Amino acid sequence: MKKFLLLAAAVPLLAASLEFDSVFQSNMVLQRGVSVPVSGKALPGEKITLSFAGYILKGTAGKDGRWRVVLPALEASKENRSMILQGKNKKVILKNILTGEVWFCSGQSNMHWKLYQSLNGKEVSAQSNYPLIRTLVVDANTSVKPVETFKSSWRSITPANAGKLSGVGFYFARELHRKLNIPIGLVCVTRGGTMIEPWTPAGAWESYPAVKKQVEKIYRKIPGKKPRLQDSTQNQPHLIYNGAVHPLRHITCRGVIWYQGCSNVWNDTEEIYFLKQKALFEGWKKAFNAPELKFYFVQLAPLKRPAQYVRKHVDIWLAQQRFADSDKNVKMAVINDVGDLNDIHPVNKEPVGKRLAAFALKYDYGQKINADFPRVKKAVCKGRTVELLFSHANGWKSTDGKAVQNFELAGHNGRFYAAKAEISGKVLKISSPQVDKPAALRYMFNACKTGNLLNDAGLPPGTFEIKLPYSSR
């Protein structure tokens, strides 16, 4: 057998009898292809031995009782194997462990939305028996201070429990499993009605003074009164991170799928929400000790909102696009074609999960598929017509067979008018009878309208605004 000797890492925790950290359980999936730290608690100074997949790892608990060893990179395996932890006087055995791809699934109500509530979800649930897809669903509890444990178990997907899973998370995991034919692990923590603040670790926005100032103003407490923010208990900064994400930080995963933003429409400008997303991502990378963590998220769907919040919804769209453009490991799935203007929870979750999975299949698993959403590459003015050329678009179609909607043009006075869009092969020709000399163009700047434009791969462009002429760099 191969032998590796690793010393325990010290992490401030109270000593305890021999045990694994909560995330390490029977029926789990370990991340393949990278070294995987395994950790837990023992008596201070206790020597431990961990055995798995032919490896024997030795370590010693620190003064605080913490131990940690590191498994070398393993290949994907469908074999249910046992992990044995041996201490001085106690042995702990975890059974039925697979090795494959692990993803963290999180966000507010649209990620929390169950499969059985989704379009055709009950029928799909009844047919879902996937012993190689394992899920760990953890309640998004709140806590003033970071906690280390939770009560939940890893389990495989069966017709009896599939319907209770996140609809988006289910379709994401199923698509990866079908295309890769290896075990998939999905760790889910979701909660409806939540802003981004409670999901963010303490200290994450210290580098963003504007965010810190805004958050402190919103959540300022007045002696003898409740905090200013409505539903403030779950939305206070850091509370869900402390109560639910923090104890999961020991898991090694490929990346995160995320769906949130609805609740930040009320308070945030484009700039502030952009920075809050960056702070969350940076905080999670640090917490998970994963500098190359992937982060694939969903842009909000269109929705009929009160007049004063229509533009604020657009600002969140713009902030989400900026965030996606800010980091090579971040991708955004656009869903303006599958929303429901009358429901903040559009029920068609399958394309959402599949679009997120397409990012992973292309960028993490090397499959040659169309995963990227159209982006403007060049805009040329020819008289009063603007000709648009996009990356990731070799042709166009409308979803309903009607004229393409939601383009607007402005002249030098800056006033935008509804514009006509004509499909001409790869090119979109945009014009408006009210604009003789186009100076600016924008798309999907009304949250109350559904997008009906798709590229040849069936993917829609997201919200954008450009000055004319335009050339991407």
N, C-alpha and C positions, 0 to 999 in steps of 0.2 A: 504494500500500500504506500501511496505517496504521503509524506509527512511535511507539515508546515508548522512552524512555531511563531506565534504572534503574541505580543504582550497586550494586556488589557488596556483600553483607553479609559481615562477617568472622566466621568460625566457626573455632575452633582446630583446625586439621588440618595435616598435612604437605603441602607443595606436591607436585604431580604433573603429568604431561603432561595434555593436554586430555582431559577425560572427564566424563560425567554421573555423578551419584550412582547407586548400584546399583539403586534402585527404578525409575529411568527407563530403559526398555528398549523395543525393538521389540515390537509386539503388545500393548502395554499399553492401559489405559483411563484417560483423564484425567477428573477430576470436572467435571461441567458446572455452570453456574449460579453459580460463585464464582471469584474470582481464584485462580490456581494458581501458586505458586512453583515454579520449576524451578532446580535447583542442581547443582553439581559442582566439579571441580578443574581448575586450569590452572597455568601458571607464574606466580609472583608478579608482579602488575602487567600481566599479559597481557590485552589487550582481546578480548572475545568478542562474537559476534553469534549470536542464536538466532532461527530462522525457523520459524513454524508457523501454519497456518490463515490465511495472509494477513497475519500480524503479524511485524514485525521488532523484536526486543528487543536492546538493546546493554548491555553491562556490562563491568566490569573486575575481574579477580581481585585479592583483597587481598594483603597481605604474606604471609599464610599459604597463599595459593594458592586460596582459596575464592571462587567466583563464584555469583551468584544473580540471576535475573531473574523477573519475575512476568507470567504470561499473564493477560489480562483474562478476565472470565467468558465462557464459550463455550456455545453451544447444543449439545444432544445431536446426535451425528452418527454415522451408520453407515458413513461413507466412511473407508476406510483411507488415512490421510495420513502424510506424512513430517515429522519434526522434524529440522532441520539446525542443527548447532552448528559455527560457524566460528571458529577461533583464528588466531594469527599464521601458523602453518605447518601446521596440521592441520585436517581437517574430519571430524566424526563425524555419521553419519546414522542415525536411528532410523526404522524403517518400520512400516507397518500399525497406526498409532495411531488409536484410536477415542475418542469423547467420550461419556460417559454418567454412570452412578452407580457410585461406588466405596465398598465396605464392607470393614472389617477384621474378620476371623473368627478367634477365638482361644479358648483354654481348655484343659482337660485331656482325659481320655480320651473322654468322651462327645461332645466336639466333634471330637476326633481320629478317632473311629470312622468307618471308610471306608464309602462308598456300597455297595460290593460286599458288605460285611458286614451291611448293613442289610436290613430286610424288603423283599423283592422287588427288592433292589438290583442284582443281576446282570442281571435283565430290563430294568430302567430304564437301566442303563449301556449296554446293547447298542443302545438306541434314542436315545441322547443325542448329538446332533450340533448344537452351538450355537456357530457361529462368532462370534456377537456377545456371548457370555459369555467373558470372559478371566479366568484365574486365575493368581495368583503364590503358589506354595506354598513356604514357606521353612522349613528345618529349625530346630527350637527348640533351637539350640545354647546352651551355657552359656559365660560368660566372666566373669572377675573384674573386668575393666575393659570399658567400653563399646566396641564395635567399630563400624566404619563400612561394612563390606562383607559380602556373602553370595553364595553360588553357587546361583542358581536363575533360572528364566526364565519370563516371561509366556507363556501358551499358551491357545488356545481349547479348549473342551470338545468332545471327540470320543468315540465309543464305545471307543476304545483307552485313553483316560486317565480317563474319567468315574468309573469304579469306584474309583479310587485317591484321589478327593477326599473331603473331609469330607462325611458324609451330610447332616448338618444344614446345612452351608454350601451344598451343592449344591441342596437343596430351597429354601433361602432365595433363592439367586440365580436359580434357574429361575422361581420364583413372581414375583419382581420383573420379570424379563425378559418373561414372558408377559403380565403386567398392564400394563406400561409400554411395551413394544415399543421399547425402546432398549437400547444396549449396557450391560452390567453388568460391573464389575470386582470381583473378590473376592481379597483378600490374606489368606492363611491362615498362621497360626503356631500350632501345637497340640502338646501333649505330655502323654501319660498320666501319672497318678500324681503330678501336681504340685500343690503348695499354692499359695496366692495370693501368698506372699512372694517367690518368684523372679521373678514377673511384674511386680513393683512397682519403679518407679525408686528409686534411692538418694535419700534425703531426703524421700520422700513421706509418711512417718509421723512426721516431726518435730513436726507439730502435734497428734499424738495420743500423749501420754506413756504411756498405758496400753498401747497397742499396742507402742510402742518397748520398754517394760520387758519385756513378755511375749516378744517376739521375741528380745531379747537373752538372756533366760533359756533359751529353748528351744535356741538355736543357740550358746550359750556353749561355747567350746573349752577343753579341759583339756590343758595341756602334755603332749605325748607320746601323746595319745589322739585318736581320731576325734571329731568333733562328736557331741553327744548324739543328734541326730535321726536316726532310721533313714532310709536312702536319702538321706543328707544332701547328696550331691554336687549333684543337680539341684534340691534344695529350699532350698539356702542363699539368703538374701535377695538379690534383684536379679540373680541370675545369668542367667536366661533373658531378662529385659529387656535386660541388657547385650549378650547374645550374639545376640539375634534381633529384638527389638522396636526397639531403639535405631536400627539401620541403616534401619528402615522409616519412621522419623518424618518423612522428607521427603515422604511421600505425602500428598496432599490427599484426604480421604475424607468421606463423609456421616456415618458413624458406625461403631460397633462392635457385633458380636454376640458374646456371651460365654456360656460354659457351664463352670462350675467350682464347687467347694465340697465335693465328696466327700472330698478329702484333708484338709480343715480340720475335719471332724467330730471328729477325735480330740483336738484340742488346744483348740479355741476355744469361748468362751461366745458367747451371742447378741450381747452388746455388743462384744466384741472383733472378731468377724467382720464385724459391721456397719461398724465403723470401718475395718477393713482394706479393705473394698470401696470405701468413700469415698476412702481414700488411693490405691488403685489408679486409680480414675477421675480424681481430681484430678491425679495424676502423669502419666497419659496425656494429659489435656487440655493440660497444660503442655508435655509432650514434643512433641506433634503441633501445638502452637500453635493449638489449636482450642477456644476457650472454650465454644462451643455444640455440641460433639461429642455425638452421640446415643449412648446405651449401652443396648442391648436384650439382656436376658440370660434364662437359663432357670433356673427354680427346680428344685432336685433332685427326682428321682422317688422315690416310696416304695421302701423296700428292707428286707428282713429283716436286721437287725443284731443283734449280741450285746446282751443286755439292758442292759448299762451304757451303750450308745451310742444306744439308741432315742430317749431324750429329747434327747441332744445333736444328733441329726439334726433333730429338731423345732426346736431352737434355731437351727440354720442356716436352716431355713425362715423362722422369724420374723425373723432378721437380714436375709435376702434381701428380705422384704416391707418392712421398715423402710427398707432402701436404696432400693427402688423408689419409696417414698413421699417420699424425702428430696430429690428433684431432678426438675424438670419434664422433663428430657431423658432420664430413666431409666425404662424399662418392664420388667416381668417377665412372662415366659410361664410359666403354670402347666401342669404335665404330670402331675398325680397320677392321671389317668385312663388314661395310656398307658405307665405304667412296667411293670416286671417285678420282682416281689418277690424272685425268686430270682436275679436278674442285675443287677449294678451297671451294666451296659451294655444297657439296653432297646433292642431293635433297630428299633422303629418310629419312624424318624427323620423321616418325611415331615410328620406333624402338628407336630412341633417346629419344623422349618424354616419351615413355612407360618405358624405363630403368630407367629414373629419377623417374618416378612415382612409380616404384617398390620399390625403396629405402624408399619413404614416406610410402607406404602401409605396408611395413615390420617393419620399425623402428619407425614410428610415429603412426601408426594405428593398429599395432599388428596382421597383417595378416600373415599367414604361407605360404609364397611364396618364390620362388627362386629369390633373388634379387642380391646376391653377385657374384662378378666375380672371376674366379679361381685364386688362388695364390699358388706359390710353397711352399709346406710344408716340403718336404724331397727330397734330391737328393743323391743317392748311386751309387758309381762307381763299376761296375762289369766287370773287364777287361777294354776293350776299350768302353764299353757301359755304359751310365748313365741312371739310372731308376729314373724317376720323379714321385712323388706323390703330388697331389694338394689338398688343401682345396676347398670345393664347387665344386667338380667334381666327380661324380660317374660313369662317362663314357665320351667318346670323339667321335667326328665325324668331318670330313672335310666338309666345306660348298659346295664344288664343286665336291666331290667324288674323288678328286685327292690326291696325297701324301701331307702330312702336310708340309708346308713351313716355312721358317724364323727362324729355329733354327741354332745356330752356336756353335761349340766347339773349345776350345783352349787348347794346352798343356802348359807345364811350360815355354815355350818361349813367351807366351802371344799372339801369332798370332792366329786369329780366322779363322775357315774354315766352309763352309756350311755343315750342318749335316742332316742326315736322321732321321725322327721321325716315330716310329712304335707304333701304338695304341694296347695296350694289356689290355683290361678292363679299370680299373681306372688308370693304369700306362702308361706313355709314355716312350718309350725306345729310347734314342738319341745316335747316333754314327756317326763317320766320318772316312773314310779310311785314312785321313791325320793325325789323332790324335790317338796315341797309349795309352797315359796316360792322360786322361782328367783332366784339372786343373780348368777350368772355362767354364761356359755355359751362353749363352744369347739368348734372343728371341725378335723379332721385332726391330732389331737395324738398319733397313733400312726404312726411311720414304717413300721411293718410292715403297713399296710393301704392298699389301693388306693382312691382316690376313685371313687364311682359316681354323682356328682351333676353334671349339666350344665345350663347355661342354654339358652334357646331358640336361641342361636347355636352351641351345641355346645361351650361353653367352661366349664371347672370353676372354682369358687371355690378360693382357696388357704387355707392354714392361718391361723386367727385365734382370738383370745380376747377377749371383751368382758365388761364389768361391766353389770349390768342395773338399770334400763332404760338404753337406749343410743340416742344420736343422733349421727351423724357431723357433723363441722363442716367 
